Amino acid sequence: CITDTSACDKDTTDSFCKSAAAFVAVARAHGLWVDFVPECLSFKEHKLNSEFKQAPVKSAVDVVVLMSQRQNQFQMKKKFANFMSELNRMMKKRQGINARYAMIGFGGEGVSEPAHIQPIGVGHDVFGNINELTTEMKSIPYDGQGETSNDALHAILIASKLTFRPGANKIFIMFNTEPHNSHKFGPTLEEVKYALAK
Protein backbone atom coordinates (compact mmCIF):
# COMPACT_ATOMS: atom_id res chain seq x y z
CA CYS A 1 0.00 0.00 0.00
CA ILE A 2 2.81 2.43 0.88
CA THR A 3 4.66 1.61 -2.35
CA ASP A 4 1.57 2.02 -4.53
CA THR A 5 0.54 5.32 -2.97
CA SER A 6 3.94 7.00 -2.79
CA ALA A 7 5.99 5.77 -5.76
CA CYS A 8 3.22 5.94 -8.37
CA ASP A 9 1.60 8.92 -10.02
CA LYS A 10 -2.16 8.80 -9.25
CA ASP A 11 -3.08 10.16 -12.67
CA THR A 12 -1.19 7.64 -14.80
CA THR A 13 -1.68 4.30 -13.02
CA ASP A 14 -4.49 2.44 -11.36
CA SER A 15 -2.21 1.03 -8.63
CA PHE A 16 -3.11 3.91 -6.33
CA CYS A 17 -6.86 3.36 -6.77
CA LYS A 18 -6.57 -0.40 -6.32
CA SER A 19 -4.69 0.07 -3.06
CA ALA A 20 -7.11 2.74 -1.88
CA ALA A 21 -10.08 0.48 -2.70
CA ALA A 22 -8.48 -2.42 -0.82
CA PHE A 23 -7.92 -0.18 2.21
CA VAL A 24 -11.55 1.00 2.13
CA ALA A 25 -12.80 -2.60 1.86
CA VAL A 26 -10.73 -3.74 4.85
CA ALA A 27 -11.74 -0.71 6.93
CA ARG A 28 -15.44 -1.25 6.18
CA ALA A 29 -15.13 -4.97 6.98
CA HIS A 30 -13.91 -3.92 10.43
CA GLY A 31 -16.86 -1.58 10.96
CA LEU A 32 -15.05 1.68 10.15
CA TRP A 33 -16.90 3.59 7.44
CA VAL A 34 -14.30 5.12 5.09
CA ASP A 35 -15.27 6.86 1.86
CA PHE A 36 -13.69 5.96 -1.45
CA VAL A 37 -11.08 8.40 -2.77
CA PRO A 38 -12.96 10.86 -5.06
CA GLU A 39 -10.33 10.81 -7.80
CA CYS A 40 -10.79 7.03 -8.07
CA LEU A 41 -14.54 7.28 -8.62
CA SER A 42 -14.66 7.92 -12.34
CA PHE A 43 -15.68 6.42 -15.66
CA LYS A 44 -13.03 6.85 -18.35
CA GLU A 45 -12.18 10.58 -18.26
CA HIS A 46 -15.34 11.60 -16.36
CA LYS A 47 -14.84 12.42 -12.69
CA LEU A 48 -17.24 11.91 -9.78
CA ASN A 49 -20.46 13.98 -10.06
CA SER A 50 -19.65 15.21 -13.56
CA GLU A 51 -22.44 14.99 -16.11
CA PHE A 52 -21.94 13.47 -19.54
CA LYS A 53 -23.94 11.71 -22.23
CA GLN A 54 -23.02 8.20 -23.27
CA ALA A 55 -23.76 7.29 -26.87
CA PRO A 56 -25.66 3.99 -27.15
CA VAL A 57 -23.52 0.93 -27.77
CA LYS A 58 -25.29 -0.83 -30.62
CA SER A 59 -24.29 -4.37 -29.68
CA ALA A 60 -24.82 -4.15 -25.89
CA VAL A 61 -28.27 -4.90 -24.48
CA ASP A 62 -29.19 -5.34 -20.82
CA VAL A 63 -32.44 -7.29 -20.48
CA VAL A 64 -34.42 -7.29 -17.23
CA VAL A 65 -37.07 -9.99 -16.79
CA LEU A 66 -39.82 -9.08 -14.34
CA MET A 67 -41.37 -12.36 -13.19
CA SER A 68 -44.56 -12.69 -11.17
CA GLN A 69 -44.29 -15.61 -8.77
CA ARG A 70 -48.02 -16.31 -8.56
CA GLN A 71 -49.06 -19.97 -8.51
CA ASN A 72 -50.66 -19.86 -11.94
CA GLN A 73 -47.30 -18.90 -13.47
CA PHE A 74 -45.90 -22.34 -12.59
CA GLN A 75 -47.46 -24.09 -15.56
CA MET A 76 -46.09 -21.44 -17.93
CA LYS A 77 -42.49 -21.29 -16.63
CA LYS A 78 -41.01 -23.53 -19.36
CA LYS A 79 -42.77 -21.55 -22.10
CA PHE A 80 -41.48 -18.29 -20.65
CA ALA A 81 -37.93 -19.69 -20.44
CA ASN A 82 -38.12 -21.01 -24.02
CA PHE A 83 -39.32 -17.59 -25.22
CA MET A 84 -36.31 -15.92 -23.61
CA SER A 85 -33.92 -18.48 -25.13
CA GLU A 86 -35.40 -17.91 -28.58
CA LEU A 87 -35.21 -14.12 -28.15
CA ASN A 88 -31.55 -14.41 -27.14
CA ARG A 89 -30.81 -16.63 -30.15
CA MET A 90 -32.47 -14.16 -32.54
CA MET A 91 -30.66 -11.14 -31.08
CA LYS A 92 -27.30 -12.87 -31.26
CA LYS A 93 -27.72 -14.40 -34.71
CA ARG A 94 -29.37 -11.52 -36.56
CA GLN A 95 -27.90 -8.48 -34.86
CA GLY A 96 -24.70 -9.73 -33.19
CA ILE A 97 -26.04 -8.42 -29.89
CA ASN A 98 -24.18 -9.07 -26.65
CA ALA A 99 -27.05 -9.47 -24.16
CA ARG A 100 -26.91 -10.00 -20.44
CA TYR A 101 -29.87 -10.67 -18.19
CA ALA A 102 -31.22 -9.77 -14.77
CA MET A 103 -34.37 -10.94 -13.02
CA ILE A 104 -36.81 -9.25 -10.65
CA GLY A 105 -39.35 -11.44 -8.86
CA PHE A 106 -42.59 -10.29 -7.24
CA GLY A 107 -45.96 -11.58 -6.03
CA GLY A 108 -44.70 -14.73 -4.33
CA GLU A 109 -45.23 -15.98 -0.81
CA GLY A 110 -43.42 -14.57 2.27
CA VAL A 111 -40.16 -12.81 1.44
CA SER A 112 -40.90 -13.27 -2.28
CA GLU A 113 -44.06 -11.15 -2.11
CA PRO A 114 -42.52 -7.67 -2.45
CA ALA A 115 -40.44 -7.07 -5.56
CA HIS A 116 -36.89 -8.36 -5.16
CA ILE A 117 -33.75 -8.95 -7.21
CA GLN A 118 -33.00 -12.58 -8.09
CA PRO A 119 -29.19 -12.61 -8.60
CA ILE A 120 -28.48 -14.98 -11.48
CA GLY A 121 -24.82 -14.29 -12.24
CA VAL A 122 -21.69 -15.78 -10.75
CA GLY A 123 -21.04 -14.79 -7.14
CA HIS A 124 -22.99 -11.70 -6.20
CA ASP A 125 -23.56 -10.49 -9.76
CA VAL A 126 -27.15 -9.50 -10.51
CA PHE A 127 -26.67 -9.96 -14.26
CA GLY A 128 -25.95 -13.29 -15.91
CA ASN A 129 -26.18 -15.12 -19.21
CA ILE A 130 -29.23 -16.67 -20.87
CA ASN A 131 -28.61 -20.15 -19.40
CA GLU A 132 -28.44 -18.75 -15.87
CA LEU A 133 -31.64 -16.78 -16.50
CA THR A 134 -33.67 -19.71 -17.84
CA THR A 135 -32.46 -21.98 -15.02
CA GLU A 136 -33.63 -19.40 -12.48
CA MET A 137 -36.96 -18.92 -14.27
CA LYS A 138 -37.64 -22.66 -14.00
CA SER A 139 -36.46 -23.08 -10.40
CA ILE A 140 -37.85 -20.13 -8.40
CA PRO A 141 -40.93 -20.91 -6.29
CA TYR A 142 -44.27 -19.92 -7.80
CA ASP A 143 -46.28 -19.87 -4.59
CA GLY A 144 -48.09 -16.51 -4.45
CA GLN A 145 -51.84 -16.80 -3.99
CA GLY A 146 -54.94 -15.28 -2.41
CA GLU A 147 -54.56 -11.88 -0.78
CA THR A 148 -50.81 -11.49 -1.30
CA SER A 149 -49.84 -8.55 -3.48
CA ASN A 150 -48.69 -8.78 -7.09
CA ASP A 151 -46.94 -5.40 -7.32
CA ALA A 152 -45.65 -5.00 -10.87
CA LEU A 153 -44.94 -1.27 -10.33
CA HIS A 154 -42.55 -2.07 -7.50
CA ALA A 155 -40.76 -4.58 -9.77
CA ILE A 156 -40.38 -1.93 -12.48
CA LEU A 157 -39.02 0.58 -9.95
CA ILE A 158 -36.38 -1.87 -8.70
CA ALA A 159 -35.47 -2.82 -12.27
CA SER A 160 -34.93 0.84 -13.19
CA LYS A 161 -32.32 1.17 -10.43
CA LEU A 162 -30.07 -1.70 -11.51
CA THR A 163 -26.50 -0.91 -12.55
CA PHE A 164 -26.62 -1.11 -16.33
CA ARG A 165 -23.59 -1.10 -18.60
CA PRO A 166 -22.75 2.42 -19.82
CA GLY A 167 -24.33 2.94 -23.22
CA ALA A 168 -26.21 -0.37 -23.21
CA ASN A 169 -29.74 -0.45 -24.57
CA LYS A 170 -32.27 -1.62 -22.00
CA ILE A 171 -35.18 -4.02 -22.45
CA PHE A 172 -37.76 -4.77 -19.74
CA ILE A 173 -39.90 -7.91 -20.23
CA MET A 174 -42.69 -8.74 -17.79
CA PHE A 175 -44.36 -12.11 -17.33
CA ASN A 176 -47.54 -11.69 -15.31
CA THR A 177 -50.85 -13.53 -15.58
CA GLU A 178 -52.78 -11.73 -12.81
CA PRO A 179 -53.88 -8.11 -12.32
CA HIS A 180 -51.56 -5.69 -10.58
CA ASN A 181 -52.14 -5.54 -6.82
CA SER A 182 -50.00 -3.00 -4.92
CA HIS A 183 -47.85 -3.98 -1.96
CA LYS A 184 -48.41 -1.81 1.13
CA PHE A 185 -44.90 -0.35 0.73
CA GLY A 186 -45.03 -0.23 -3.07
CA PRO A 187 -44.49 2.92 -5.17
CA THR A 188 -47.07 4.98 -6.99
CA LEU A 189 -47.29 5.08 -10.78
CA GLU A 190 -45.81 8.61 -10.74
CA GLU A 191 -42.75 7.41 -8.77
CA VAL A 192 -42.17 4.63 -11.26
CA LYS A 193 -42.48 6.96 -14.28
CA TYR A 194 -40.04 9.39 -12.69
CA ALA A 195 -37.49 6.62 -11.98
CA LEU A 196 -37.73 5.29 -15.54
CA ALA A 197 -37.34 8.78 -17.01
CA LYS A 198 -34.14 9.30 -15.00
For each residue, the residues with C-beta under 8 A, 3 or more apart:
1: 4 5 19 22 23
2: 5 6
3: 6 7 8
4: 1 7 8 15 16 18 19
5: 1 2 8 16 19 20
6: 2 3
7: 3 4
8: 3 4 5 12 13 15 16
9: 12 13
10: 13 16 17 39
11:
12: 8 9
13: 8 9 10 16
14: 17 18
15: 4 8 18 19
16: 4 5 8 10 13 19 20 37 40
17: 10 14 20 21 37 39 40
18: 4 14 15 21 22
19: 1 4 5 15 16 22 23
20: 5 16 17 23 24 36 37 40
21: 17 18 24 25 36 40
22: 1 18 19 25 26
23: 1 19 20 26 27 34
24: 20 21 27 28 34 35 36 37
25: 21 22 28 29
26: 22 23 29 30
27: 23 24 30 32 33 34
28: 24 25 31 32 33 34
29: 25 26
30: 26 27
31: 28
32: 27 28
33: 27 28
34: 23 24 27 28
35: 24 38
36: 20 21 24 40 41
37: 16 17 20 24 40 41
38: 35 41 47 48
39: 10 17 42 47 48
40: 16 17 20 21 36 37
41: 36 37 38 47 48
42: 39 45 46 47 48
43: 46 166
44:
45: 42
46: 42 43 50 52
47: 38 39 41 42 50
48: 38 39 41 42
49:
50: 46 47
51:
52: 46
53:
54: 166 167
55: 167
56: 167 168 169
57: 60 165 166 167 168 169
58:
59: 95 96 97 98
60: 57 97 98 165 167 168 169
61: 91 97 98 99 100 168 169 170 171
62: 99 100 101 102 127 162 164 165 168 169 170 171
63: 99 100 101 102 170 171 172 173
64: 101 102 103 104 159 162 170 171 172 173
65: 84 101 102 103 104 133 137 173 174 175
66: 103 104 106 152 155 156 159 172 173 174 175 176
67: 73 80 103 104 105 106 118 137 140 174 175
68: 73 105 106 107 144 150 152 174 175 176 177 178
69: 73 105 106 107 108 109 112 140 141 142 143 144
70: 73 107 108 142 144 145 150 176 177 178
71: 74 142 143 144 145
72: 75 76 142 177 178
73: 67 68 69 70 76 77 80 142 175 176 177
74: 71 77 142
75: 72
76: 72 73 79 80 175 177
77: 73 74 80 81 137 138 142
78: 81 82 138
79: 76 82 83
80: 67 73 76 77 83 84 137 175
81: 77 78 84 85 133 134 137 138
82: 78 79 85 86 134
83: 79 80 86 87
84: 65 80 81 87 88 101 130 133 134 137 173
85: 81 82 88 89 130 134
86: 82 83 89 90
87: 83 84 90 91
88: 84 85 91 92 99 130
89: 85 86 92 93
90: 86 87 93 94
91: 61 87 88 94 95 97 99
92: 88 89 95 96 97 99
93: 89 90
94: 90 91
95: 59 91 92
96: 59 92
97: 59 60 61 91 92
98: 59 60 61
99: 61 62 63 88 91 92 130
100: 61 62 63 127 128 129 165
101: 62 63 64 65 84 120 127 128 129 130 132 133
102: 62 63 64 65 117 120 126 127 128 159 162
103: 64 65 66 67 117 118 120 133 136 137
104: 64 65 66 67 115 116 117 118 155 158 159
105: 67 68 69 108 112 115 116 118 140 155
106: 66 67 68 69 112 113 114 115 116 149 150 151 152 154 155
107: 68 69 70 112 113 144 148 149 150 151 176 178 181
108: 69 70 105 111 112 113 140 141 142 143 144 148
109: 69 112 113 141 143 144 145 148
110: 113
111: 108 114 116
112: 69 105 106 107 108 109 116 140 141 143 144
113: 106 107 108 109 110 144 148 149 183
114: 106 111 149 151 154 183 185 186
115: 104 105 106 151 154 155 157 158 183 186
116: 104 105 106 111 112 158
117: 102 103 104 126 158 162
118: 67 103 104 105 136 140
119: 124 125 126 128
120: 101 102 103 125 126 127 128 132 133 135 136
121: 124 125 126 127 128 129 132
122: 125 128
123:
124: 119 121
125: 119 120 121 122 128
126: 102 117 119 120 121 162 163
127: 62 100 101 102 120 121 162
128: 100 101 102 119 120 121 122 125 132 133 136
129: 100 101 121 132 133
130: 84 85 88 99 101 133 134
131: 134 135
132: 101 120 121 128 129 135 136
133: 65 81 84 101 103 120 128 129 130 136 137
134: 81 82 84 85 130 131 137 138
135: 120 131 132 138 139
136: 103 118 120 128 132 133 139 140
137: 65 67 77 80 81 84 103 133 134 140
138: 77 78 81 134 135
139: 135 136
140: 67 69 105 108 112 118 136 137
141: 69 108 109 112
142: 69 70 71 72 73 74 77 108
143: 69 71 108 109 112
144: 68 69 70 71 107 108 109 112 113 148 150
145: 70 71 109 148
146:
147:
148: 107 108 109 113 144 145
149: 106 107 113 114 181 182 183 184 186
150: 68 70 106 107 144 176 178 179 180 181
151: 106 107 114 115 154 155 180 181 182 183 186
152: 66 68 106 155 156 174 176 180
153: 156 157 180 182 186 187 188 189 192
154: 106 114 115 151 157 158 182 183 185 186 187
155: 66 104 105 106 115 151 152 158 159 174
156: 66 152 153 159 160 172 174 192 195 196
157: 115 153 154 160 161 187 191 192 195
158: 104 115 116 117 154 155 161 162
159: 64 66 102 104 155 156 162 172
160: 156 157 192 195 196 198
161: 157 158 195
162: 62 64 102 117 126 127 158 159
163: 126
164: 62 168 170
165: 57 60 62 100 168
166: 43 54 57
167: 54 55 56 57 60
168: 56 57 60 61 62 164 165
169: 56 57 60 61 62
170: 61 62 63 64 164
171: 61 62 63 64
172: 63 64 66 156 159
173: 63 64 65 66 84
174: 65 66 67 68 152 155 156
175: 65 66 67 68 73 76 80
176: 66 68 70 73 107 150 152 180
177: 68 70 72 73 76
178: 68 70 72 107 150 181
179: 150
180: 150 151 152 153 176
181: 107 149 150 151 178
182: 149 151 153 154 186
183: 113 114 115 149 151 154 186
184: 149
185: 114 154
186: 114 115 149 151 153 154 182 183
187: 153 154 157 191 192 195
188: 153 191 192
189: 153 192 193
190: 193 194
191: 157 187 188 194 195
192: 153 156 157 160 187 188 189 195 196
193: 189 190 196 197
194: 190 191 197 198
195: 156 157 160 161 187 191 192 198
196: 156 160 192 193
197: 193 194
198: 160 194 195
